[in-house]
Amino acid sequence: MLREMVRNFVSDRVEPQALESDRNERFNLGLFKEMGALGLLGLTAPSEYGGAEMDCTAVAIVNEELSYSDPGLCLSFLAHDQLFVNNLVHSGSESQKDRILSKVCSGEWVGCLGMSEPDYGTDVLGMQTFAEKTVDGSWLINGRKMWITNGIVDDAGTPADVVWLYARTGTDARGRAEITTFLVEKGMEGYSAGQKIEDKLGMRASTTAELVFEDCVVPAENMVGSPGESMIHLMRNLEHERVGLAAMSVGIARRCLADMNSYASDREAFGKQIREFGQIQRHIGESWAEYRAMRAYVYDTARQIDLAEAGHRLDSDGVKLFATTAAKNIADRAIQVMGGYGYVGEYVVERLWRDAKLLEIGGGTLESHQKNITKDLSRDPSAIDE
Ligand SMILES: Cc1cc2nc3c(=O)[nH]c(=O)nc-3n(C[C@H](O)[C@H](O)[C@H](O)COP(=O)(O)OP(=O)(O)OC[C@H]3O[C@@H](n4cnc5c(N)ncnc54)[C@H](O)[C@@H]3O)c2cc1C
């Protein structure tokens, strides 16, 4: 039922604007807010706040369906729903939820997550955004966050209404950064948007921006949990995010396969449908097998994810590693099957190919997944024989 509802929304409302939003590099805020009215902006939030109380499988379904048409819009949705809302649901205090959750579930506020910095991406613990406690108990934050999806929400450069911000508050006994989370709201002194990242390869229907925190004053009640405990929920939410990004890959792959398959029947060369040629059959056959494999791995992993508990890194990394590259390769084959037509915007697959590339970088690079998987299998080789 959820899939059918989202699929209808996608064909009626998302598909007609997808090409234009990509061309204009514009986040469709109005359409995003419509998703709030449909109850999609707080998929895993409790119903008392306007959420849908669903699980990771439901999130995968929504991401897949949106990405069938407009992965850029889906990325904005993911940053809001999976990076902001879900984090607040599982780690925020009751008073933080009471004050903020209903606003983000309805779409009145757009949320984002600030982890990456200009000089620190994969090396998260190197982050240089500092938060210092002041005598009155509030926090003073200084630093810059880079590549933030939904960091700005419009052409005027209006910053996100609320940021799930990771900052360093000290160093632990092992010399590692102590990471703490703050809820920074639009209008707080010292919080502003920096540059909009223009001319991205793909995901152009989502905005990406730098966020600036300059003597930013954040009240004590906007700190999440206790100082230094954020590594736990940062890791937990990354697992959810990675499955979400892998599910986006399924949507991209399905659309590319559908389009190359129908084109292969419509197009004739040398007096035959091009699907009669063995080399075209190889593109379609391999894409089908990879699509089916990624789909099974994504939904199998999503079913296992417990949103309240970390513990599935091996598969959340594994599924993102496999599905994102498979989607990019399937999009590439779709362009090849469609020849010159596949290379232009009207035929969609070139956009999906550009969008797919981001999934190999955002939320963890392919190399970070390879590193994590190898580390986890060294700790627990029994996972291989399970
Ligand atoms: C469109 C877009 C949207 C984004 N949205 C957000 C967002 O909303 N919030 C947010 O916080 N971030 C966001 N990001 C940032 C994204 O998560 C980072 O780009 C990503 O984590 C990689 O970091 P980096 O770009 O600094 O690359 P780096 O970490 O500098 O990596 C550069 C290269 O070195 C490799 N490398 C680094 N360390 C190792 C290692 N130990 N072993 C092997 N190879 C290594 C990487 O795999 C990569 O190939 C977004 C990025 C983009 C492009």
The ligand as an SDF file (V2000), in Angstrom:
LIG
                    3D

 53 58  0  0  0  0  0  0  0  0999 V2000
   26.2650   15.8130   -3.1680 C   0  0  0  0  0  0  0  0  0  0  0  0
   26.8310   15.5120   -1.8090 C   0  0  0  0  0  0  0  0  0  0  0  0
   25.9930   15.5280   -0.7040 C   0  0  0  0  0  0  0  0  0  0  0  0
   26.5180   15.3030    0.5800 C   0  0  0  0  0  0  0  0  0  0  0  0
   25.6770   15.4290    1.6800 N   0  0  0  0  0  0  0  0  0  0  0  0
   26.2280   15.4180    2.9140 C   0  0  0  0  0  0  0  0  0  0  0  0
   25.4300   15.7290    4.0780 C   0  0  0  0  0  0  0  0  0  0  0  0
   24.2210   15.9830    3.9850 O   0  0  0  0  0  0  0  0  0  0  0  0
   26.0450   15.7600    5.2940 N   0  0  0  0  0  0  0  0  0  0  0  0
   27.3740   15.4890    5.4460 C   0  0  0  0  0  0  0  0  0  0  0  0
   27.8620   15.5450    6.5720 O   0  0  0  0  0  0  0  0  0  0  0  0
   28.1500   15.1610    4.3720 N   0  0  0  0  0  0  0  0  0  0  0  0
   27.6140   15.1310    3.1210 C   0  0  0  0  0  0  0  0  0  0  0  0
   28.3950   14.8280    2.0300 N   0  0  0  0  0  0  0  0  0  0  0  0
   29.8120   14.5210    2.2240 C   0  0  0  0  0  0  0  0  0  0  0  0
   30.1820   13.0730    1.9620 C   0  0  0  0  0  0  0  0  0  0  0  0
   29.6960   12.2550    2.9850 O   0  0  0  0  0  0  0  0  0  0  0  0
   31.7040   13.0540    1.7980 C   0  0  0  0  0  0  0  0  0  0  0  0
   31.9930   13.6480    0.5490 O   0  0  0  0  0  0  0  0  0  0  0  0
   32.2710   11.6650    1.8880 C   0  0  0  0  0  0  0  0  0  0  0  0
   32.1550   11.1710    3.1790 O   0  0  0  0  0  0  0  0  0  0  0  0
   33.7490   11.6370    1.4610 C   0  0  0  0  0  0  0  0  0  0  0  0
   34.4770   12.6160    2.1290 O   0  0  0  0  0  0  0  0  0  0  0  0
   35.4280   13.6010    1.2870 P   0  0  0  0  0  0  0  0  0  0  0  0
   34.6520   14.1420    0.1600 O   0  0  0  0  0  0  0  0  0  0  0  0
   36.0200   14.5630    2.2480 O   0  0  0  0  0  0  0  0  0  0  0  0
   36.5470   12.6690    0.6890 O   0  0  0  0  0  0  0  0  0  0  0  0
   37.8390   12.1280    1.4620 P   0  0  0  0  0  0  0  0  0  0  0  0
   37.4560   11.5260    2.7620 O   0  0  0  0  0  0  0  0  0  0  0  0
   38.8660   13.1800    1.4650 O   0  0  0  0  0  0  0  0  0  0  0  0
   38.2770   10.9780    0.4820 O   0  0  0  0  0  0  0  0  0  0  0  0
   38.9900   11.1960   -0.7390 C   0  0  0  0  0  0  0  0  0  0  0  0
   39.3760    9.8250   -1.2850 C   0  0  0  0  0  0  0  0  0  0  0  0
   40.2750    9.1780   -0.3580 O   0  0  0  0  0  0  0  0  0  0  0  0
   39.7450    7.9270    0.0270 C   0  0  0  0  0  0  0  0  0  0  0  0
   40.1020    7.6460    1.3990 N   0  0  0  0  0  0  0  0  0  0  0  0
   39.9790    8.4570    2.4980 C   0  0  0  0  0  0  0  0  0  0  0  0
   40.3780    7.8030    3.5890 N   0  0  0  0  0  0  0  0  0  0  0  0
   40.7410    6.5590    3.2080 C   0  0  0  0  0  0  0  0  0  0  0  0
   41.2490    5.4000    3.8810 C   0  0  0  0  0  0  0  0  0  0  0  0
   41.4360    5.3810    5.1920 N   0  0  0  0  0  0  0  0  0  0  0  0
   41.5070    4.2980    3.1420 N   0  0  0  0  0  0  0  0  0  0  0  0
   41.3170    4.2890    1.7970 C   0  0  0  0  0  0  0  0  0  0  0  0
   40.8480    5.3390    1.1270 N   0  0  0  0  0  0  0  0  0  0  0  0
   40.5630    6.4690    1.8070 C   0  0  0  0  0  0  0  0  0  0  0  0
   38.2270    8.0750   -0.1470 C   0  0  0  0  0  0  0  0  0  0  0  0
   37.5960    6.8170   -0.2350 O   0  0  0  0  0  0  0  0  0  0  0  0
   38.1770    8.8790   -1.4250 C   0  0  0  0  0  0  0  0  0  0  0  0
   38.3700    8.0400   -2.5260 O   0  0  0  0  0  0  0  0  0  0  0  0
   27.8780   14.9930    0.7400 C   0  0  0  0  0  0  0  0  0  0  0  0
   28.7170   14.9310   -0.3750 C   0  0  0  0  0  0  0  0  0  0  0  0
   28.2240   15.2050   -1.6340 C   0  0  0  0  0  0  0  0  0  0  0  0
   29.1730   15.1890   -2.8110 C   0  0  0  0  0  0  0  0  0  0  0  0
  1  2  1  0
  2  3  1  0
  2 52  2  0
  3  4  2  0
  4  5  1  0
  4 50  1  0
  5  6  2  0
  6  7  1  0
  6 13  1  0
  7  8  2  0
  7  9  1  0
  9 10  1  0
 10 11  2  0
 10 12  1  0
 12 13  2  0
 13 14  1  0
 14 15  1  0
 14 50  1  0
 15 16  1  0
 16 17  1  0
 16 18  1  0
 18 19  1  0
 18 20  1  0
 20 21  1  0
 20 22  1  0
 22 23  1  0
 23 24  1  0
 24 25  2  0
 24 26  1  0
 24 27  1  0
 27 28  1  0
 28 29  2  0
 28 30  1  0
 28 31  1  0
 31 32  1  0
 32 33  1  0
 33 34  1  0
 33 48  1  0
 34 35  1  0
 35 36  1  0
 35 46  1  0
 36 37  1  0
 36 45  1  0
 37 38  2  0
 38 39  1  0
 39 40  1  0
 39 45  2  0
 40 41  1  0
 40 42  2  0
 42 43  1  0
 43 44  2  0
 44 45  1  0
 46 47  1  0
 46 48  1  0
 48 49  1  0
 50 51  2  0
 51 52  1  0
 52 53  1  0
M  END
$$$$
